[in-house]
Amino acid sequence: MELNGVLAFFNLGTGEIILIVAVILLLFGGRKIPELMRGLGKGVKSFKQGMNEVEDELKKPIEDLDSDKK
């Protein structure tokens, strides 16, 4: 998904984005933000791995059926 599509969905303009970033900086500070982003990245990576595992489990019986027919 494009960033522009996400921003259009929330109807955020440049001023609102700057305000949100400023509030985040005030709340967490400059040193804590990289740690938060790193944790977020690990969470997204773990979620994608889980989705791939589920997809593989769903495809496995179909592949087994195809190999049994041969």
N, CA, C and O atoms as a GROMACS GRO file, in nm:
protein
  280
    1MET      N    1   0.084  -0.116   0.000
    1MET     CA    2   0.000   0.000   0.000
    1MET      C    3   0.089   0.123   0.000
    1MET      O    4   0.190   0.128   0.070
    2GLU      N    5   0.052   0.217  -0.075
    2GLU     CA    6   0.129   0.340  -0.085
    2GLU      C    7   0.108   0.426   0.038
    2GLU      O    8   0.004   0.421   0.103
    3LEU      N    9   0.209   0.505   0.069
    3LEU     CA   10   0.197   0.599   0.180
    3LEU      C   11   0.090   0.703   0.151
    3LEU      O   12   0.016   0.744   0.240
    4ASN      N   13   0.082   0.746   0.025
    4ASN     CA   14  -0.020   0.845  -0.012
    4ASN      C   15  -0.160   0.789   0.009
    4ASN      O   16  -0.250   0.861   0.051
    5GLY      N   17  -0.179   0.662  -0.020
    5GLY     CA   18  -0.308   0.599   0.001
    5GLY      C   19  -0.345   0.592   0.147
    5GLY      O   20  -0.461   0.613   0.183
    6VAL      N   21  -0.248   0.564   0.231
    6VAL     CA   22  -0.273   0.559   0.375
    6VAL      C   23  -0.307   0.698   0.426
    6VAL      O   24  -0.401   0.714   0.503
    7LEU      N   25  -0.230   0.798   0.383
    7LEU     CA   26  -0.256   0.934   0.428
    7LEU      C   27  -0.391   0.984   0.378
    7LEU      O   28  -0.460   1.057   0.449
    8ALA      N   29  -0.429   0.946   0.258
    8ALA     CA   30  -0.558   0.987   0.205
    8ALA      C   31  -0.670   0.920   0.283
    8ALA      O   32  -0.776   0.980   0.303
    9PHE      N   33  -0.648   0.798   0.326
    9PHE     CA   34  -0.749   0.726   0.403
    9PHE      C   35  -0.777   0.798   0.535
    9PHE      O   36  -0.892   0.812   0.575
   10PHE      N   37  -0.672   0.843   0.601
   10PHE     CA   38  -0.688   0.914   0.727
   10PHE      C   39  -0.710   1.063   0.707
   10PHE      O   40  -0.732   1.136   0.804
   11ASN      N   41  -0.704   1.110   0.584
   11ASN     CA   42  -0.723   1.251   0.549
   11ASN      C   43  -0.628   1.341   0.629
   11ASN      O   44  -0.670   1.441   0.687
   12LEU      N   45  -0.500   1.304   0.630
   12LEU     CA   46  -0.399   1.381   0.702
   12LEU      C   47  -0.324   1.471   0.606
   12LEU      O   48  -0.284   1.429   0.497
   13GLY      N   49  -0.306   1.593   0.647
   13GLY     CA   50  -0.227   1.688   0.570
   13GLY      C   51  -0.088   1.700   0.628
   13GLY      O   52  -0.055   1.633   0.726
   14THR      N   53  -0.008   1.786   0.569
   14THR     CA   54   0.130   1.805   0.613
   14THR      C   55   0.135   1.859   0.756
   14THR      O   56   0.216   1.814   0.837
   15GLY      N   57   0.049   1.955   0.787
   15GLY     CA   58   0.048   2.013   0.920
   15GLY      C   59   0.015   1.910   1.028
   15GLY      O   60   0.077   1.909   1.134
   16GLU      N   61  -0.081   1.825   1.001
   16GLU     CA   62  -0.119   1.722   1.098
   16GLU      C   63  -0.007   1.621   1.119
   16GLU      O   64   0.017   1.576   1.231
   17ILE      N   65   0.062   1.585   1.012
   17ILE     CA   66   0.172   1.489   1.022
   17ILE      C   67   0.285   1.549   1.106
   17ILE      O   68   0.343   1.481   1.190
   18ILE      N   69   0.318   1.676   1.082
   18ILE     CA   70   0.423   1.743   1.159
   18ILE      C   71   0.385   1.748   1.307
   18ILE      O   72   0.469   1.725   1.394
   19LEU      N   73   0.260   1.776   1.335
   19LEU     CA   74   0.213   1.781   1.474
   19LEU      C   75   0.223   1.644   1.540
   19LEU      O   76   0.268   1.634   1.654
   20ILE      N   77   0.184   1.541   1.471
   20ILE     CA   78   0.193   1.405   1.525
   20ILE      C   79   0.338   1.366   1.553
   20ILE      O   80   0.368   1.310   1.658
   21VAL      N   81   0.428   1.396   1.460
   21VAL     CA   82   0.570   1.364   1.479
   21VAL      C   83   0.626   1.442   1.598
   21VAL      O   84   0.703   1.387   1.677
   22ALA      N   85   0.587   1.569   1.613
   22ALA     CA   86   0.635   1.650   1.725
   22ALA      C   87   0.586   1.593   1.858
   22ALA      O   88   0.663   1.587   1.955
   23VAL      N   89   0.461   1.551   1.864
   23VAL     CA   90   0.407   1.492   1.987
   23VAL      C   91   0.479   1.361   2.020
   23VAL      O   92   0.511   1.336   2.136
   24ILE      N   93   0.505   1.280   1.920
   24ILE     CA   94   0.578   1.154   1.943
   24ILE      C   95   0.718   1.182   1.995
   24ILE      O   96   0.764   1.114   2.088
   25LEU      N   97   0.786   1.281   1.937
   25LEU     CA   98   0.919   1.318   1.986
   25LEU      C   99   0.915   1.366   2.130
   25LEU      O  100   1.004   1.333   2.209
   26LEU      N  101   0.814   1.444   2.164
   26LEU     CA  102   0.803   1.493   2.302
   26LEU      C  103   0.774   1.380   2.400
   26LEU      O  104   0.828   1.377   2.511
   27LEU      N  105   0.690   1.287   2.360
   27LEU     CA  106   0.652   1.178   2.450
   27LEU      C  107   0.764   1.077   2.470
   27LEU      O  108   0.790   1.035   2.583
   28PHE      N  109   0.830   1.038   2.364
   28PHE     CA  110   0.926   0.928   2.371
   28PHE      C  111   1.071   0.974   2.367
   28PHE      O  112   1.159   0.902   2.414
   29GLY      N  113   1.098   1.089   2.313
   29GLY     CA  114   1.236   1.135   2.302
   29GLY      C  115   1.305   1.073   2.181
   29GLY      O  116   1.261   0.971   2.128
   30GLY      N  117   1.412   1.136   2.141
   30GLY     CA  118   1.483   1.092   2.020
   30GLY      C  119   1.552   0.958   2.035
   30GLY      O  120   1.571   0.888   1.935
   31ARG      N  121   1.590   0.920   2.155
   31ARG     CA  122   1.663   0.794   2.174
   31ARG      C  123   1.570   0.673   2.177
   31ARG      O  124   1.612   0.562   2.143
   32LYS      N  125   1.448   0.692   2.216
   32LYS     CA  126   1.355   0.580   2.231
   32LYS      C  127   1.289   0.542   2.098
   32LYS      O  128   1.248   0.427   2.081
   33ILE      N  129   1.279   0.634   2.006
   33ILE     CA  130   1.208   0.608   1.880
   33ILE      C  131   1.272   0.496   1.798
   33ILE      O  132   1.199   0.412   1.747
   34PRO      N  133   1.407   0.491   1.782
   34PRO     CA  134   1.464   0.379   1.707
   34PRO      C  135   1.432   0.243   1.770
   34PRO      O  136   1.411   0.145   1.698
   35GLU      N  137   1.429   0.238   1.902
   35GLU     CA  138   1.393   0.112   1.969
   35GLU      C  139   1.249   0.074   1.940
   35GLU      O  140   1.219  -0.043   1.916
   36LEU      N  141   1.159   0.173   1.940
   36LEU     CA  142   1.019   0.146   1.910
   36LEU      C  143   1.003   0.097   1.766
   36LEU      O  144   0.927   0.004   1.740
   37MET      N  145   1.073   0.161   1.674
   37MET     CA  146   1.063   0.122   1.532
   37MET      C  147   1.122  -0.018   1.510
   37MET      O  148   1.070  -0.096   1.430
   38ARG      N  149   1.231  -0.048   1.581
   38ARG     CA  150   1.292  -0.180   1.570
   38ARG      C  151   1.194  -0.286   1.618
   38ARG      O  152   1.178  -0.390   1.554
   39GLY      N  153   1.128  -0.261   1.729
   39GLY     CA  154   1.029  -0.354   1.782
   39GLY      C  155   0.912  -0.370   1.687
   39GLY      O  156   0.860  -0.480   1.668
   40LEU      N  157   0.869  -0.260   1.627
   40LEU     CA  158   0.760  -0.265   1.531
   40LEU      C  159   0.800  -0.347   1.409
   40LEU      O  160   0.720  -0.426   1.358
   41GLY      N  161   0.923  -0.328   1.361
   41GLY     CA  162   0.972  -0.405   1.247
   41GLY      C  163   0.978  -0.554   1.277
   41GLY      O  164   0.943  -0.636   1.193
   42LYS      N  165   1.024  -0.589   1.397
   42LYS     CA  166   1.028  -0.730   1.436
   42LYS      C  167   0.888  -0.789   1.444
   42LYS      O  168   0.866  -0.904   1.405
   43GLY      N  169   0.794  -0.710   1.492
   43GLY     CA  170   0.656  -0.758   1.499
   43GLY      C  171   0.597  -0.783   1.362
   43GLY      O  172   0.529  -0.883   1.340
   44VAL      N  173   0.622  -0.692   1.269
   44VAL     CA  174   0.572  -0.708   1.132
   44VAL      C  175   0.637  -0.830   1.067
   44VAL      O  176   0.570  -0.906   0.998
   45LYS      N  177   0.767  -0.847   1.088
   45LYS     CA  178   0.838  -0.962   1.031
   45LYS      C  179   0.782  -1.093   1.086
   45LYS      O  180   0.761  -1.188   1.011
   46SER      N  181   0.757  -1.097   1.216
   46SER     CA  182   0.701  -1.216   1.279
   46SER      C  183   0.560  -1.245   1.225
   46SER      O  184   0.525  -1.360   1.201
   47PHE      N  185   0.481  -1.140   1.206
   47PHE     CA  186   0.346  -1.157   1.152
   47PHE      C  187   0.351  -1.214   1.010
   47PHE      O  188   0.273  -1.304   0.977
   48LYS      N  189   0.442  -1.163   0.928
   48LYS     CA  190   0.454  -1.212   0.791
   48LYS      C  191   0.499  -1.359   0.790
   48LYS      O  192   0.450  -1.438   0.709
   49GLN      N  193   0.591  -1.394   0.879
   49GLN     CA  194   0.635  -1.534   0.887
   49GLN      C  195   0.519  -1.624   0.926
   49GLN      O  196   0.503  -1.733   0.870
   50GLY      N  197   0.440  -1.579   1.021
   50GLY     CA  198   0.323  -1.657   1.062
   50GLY      C  199   0.224  -1.674   0.948
   50GLY      O  200   0.169  -1.783   0.930
   51MET      N  201   0.201  -1.570   0.871
   51MET     CA  202   0.110  -1.578   0.758
   51MET      C  203   0.163  -1.675   0.652
   51MET      O  204   0.086  -1.751   0.594
   52ASN      N  205   0.295  -1.672   0.628
   52ASN     CA  206   0.354  -1.764   0.531
   52ASN      C  207   0.344  -1.908   0.579
   52ASN      O  208   0.321  -1.998   0.499
   53GLU      N  209   0.361  -1.931   0.710
   53GLU     CA  210   0.349  -2.066   0.764
   53GLU      C  211   0.207  -2.118   0.748
   53GLU      O  212   0.187  -2.234   0.711
   54VAL      N  213   0.109  -2.034   0.774
   54VAL     CA  214  -0.031  -2.075   0.757
   54VAL      C  215  -0.059  -2.107   0.611
   54VAL      O  216  -0.125  -2.206   0.580
   55GLU      N  217  -0.009  -2.023   0.522
   55GLU     CA  218  -0.030  -2.045   0.379
   55GLU      C  219   0.034  -2.177   0.336
   55GLU      O  220  -0.024  -2.252   0.258
   56ASP      N  221   0.155  -2.205   0.386
   56ASP     CA  222   0.223  -2.331   0.352
   56ASP      C  223   0.145  -2.451   0.404
   56ASP      O  224   0.134  -2.553   0.336
   57GLU      N  225   0.089  -2.439   0.525
   57GLU     CA  226   0.010  -2.548   0.582
   57GLU      C  227  -0.116  -2.573   0.501
   57GLU      O  228  -0.160  -2.687   0.488
   58LEU      N  229  -0.175  -2.467   0.446
   58LEU     CA  230  -0.294  -2.484   0.366
   58LEU      C  231  -0.262  -2.545   0.229
   58LEU      O  232  -0.343  -2.619   0.175
   59LYS      N  233  -0.146  -2.514   0.175
   59LYS     CA  234  -0.107  -2.568   0.044
   59LYS      C  235  -0.056  -2.710   0.053
   59LYS      O  236  -0.063  -2.784  -0.045
   60LYS      N  237  -0.006  -2.750   0.168
   60LYS     CA  238   0.054  -2.883   0.184
   60LYS      C  239  -0.043  -2.997   0.151
   60LYS      O  240  -0.004  -3.086   0.075
   61PRO      N  241  -0.166  -2.999   0.203
   61PRO     CA  242  -0.257  -3.109   0.168
   61PRO      C  243  -0.290  -3.114   0.019
   61PRO      O  244  -0.307  -3.222  -0.037
   62ILE      N  245  -0.298  -2.999  -0.045
   62ILE     CA  246  -0.326  -2.996  -0.188
   62ILE      C  247  -0.210  -3.057  -0.266
   62ILE      O  248  -0.231  -3.133  -0.360
   63GLU      N  249  -0.087  -3.024  -0.226
   63GLU     CA  250   0.030  -3.081  -0.293
   63GLU      C  251   0.038  -3.231  -0.268
   63GLU      O  252   0.079  -3.306  -0.357
   64ASP      N  253   0.001  -3.276  -0.148
   64ASP     CA  254   0.000  -3.419  -0.118
   64ASP      C  255  -0.101  -3.493  -0.206
   64ASP      O  256  -0.073  -3.603  -0.253
   65LEU      N  257  -0.217  -3.434  -0.228
   65LEU     CA  258  -0.317  -3.494  -0.314
   65LEU      C  259  -0.269  -3.504  -0.458
   65LEU      O  260  -0.291  -3.605  -0.525
   66ASP      N  261  -0.202  -3.399  -0.505
   66ASP     CA  262  -0.149  -3.400  -0.641
   66ASP      C  263  -0.041  -3.506  -0.657
   66ASP      O  264  -0.035  -3.571  -0.762
   67SER      N  265   0.043  -3.526  -0.557
   67SER     CA  266   0.149  -3.626  -0.567
   67SER      C  267   0.091  -3.768  -0.558
   67SER      O  268   0.147  -3.860  -0.616
   68ASP      N  269  -0.019  -3.787  -0.486
   68ASP     CA  270  -0.083  -3.918  -0.475
   68ASP      C  271  -0.148  -3.960  -0.606
   68ASP      O  272  -0.154  -4.079  -0.636
   69LYS      N  273  -0.196  -3.865  -0.685
   69LYS     CA  274  -0.261  -3.894  -0.811
   69LYS      C  275  -0.162  -3.942  -0.915
   69LYS      O  276  -0.201  -4.012  -1.009
   70LYS      N  277  -0.036  -3.906  -0.901
   70LYS     CA  278   0.064  -3.942  -1.003
   70LYS      C  279   0.114  -4.078  -0.982
   70LYS      O  280   0.198  -4.126  -1.058
   0.00000   0.00000   0.00000
